Amino acid sequence: MNALVKDPTVWIDVGAVTDVPRRGARRVPTPAGDIAIFRTGDGQVYALKDKCPHKGGPLSQGIVHGRSVACPLHNWSIDLATGEPVGADAGKGCTPVIPLRVEDGRLLLAQV
């Protein structure tokens, strides 16, 4: 018998998908720290803690390229899906990924 399982996650509406420009980001302040929401050129959205694992740079101010963002302080590229540095800096830390979903054009961020 299949039981219906209710999702215990609390989702918070933080704006419209169109509030985040393609190849750009927006910062969302939360009690647990700032979250950066990114939108790629093809319209995919991701959310990470707004802090580079290298020197703590604000990733929301970085340049989105493909499915990565370049930290504005030291140019580390961070994979938007995993929070892991890519290229020569792979394996040197991780930025926490925050669950994010889209419903009816609205961005819903998991409460952290």
C-alpha positions, 0 to 999 in steps of 0.5 A: 500500500502506498502512503501519501507523504506530506512534504515537511519543507516550508517554502517561502515565496521570494519573487518572480522568476523574471525578477532574476535576469538571465545570466544574473543573480539576486540576493535574498536575506534570511535569518540564516544568512544571505542566499543567492538565486541565479538564473542561467542563460537558458532560464534554469534557476539555482540557489546557493549560500551567498558565500564563496568557499574560498574567501567568503566573497558574495557570489550574487555579485559574480558573473554567471557563465553556463551553469557556474558563477565566478566569484567576484573576489578571486574568480573561483568558478562555482557549479550552481547545481552542486556548490563545488568549485570547478577546474583547478580549484575542484575539491577545495570546499563547497558552498551549500546548495539551497532547495529552490523550486518554481511554481506558476512563475514564482520562486519558492525557497526552502526555509533554511 
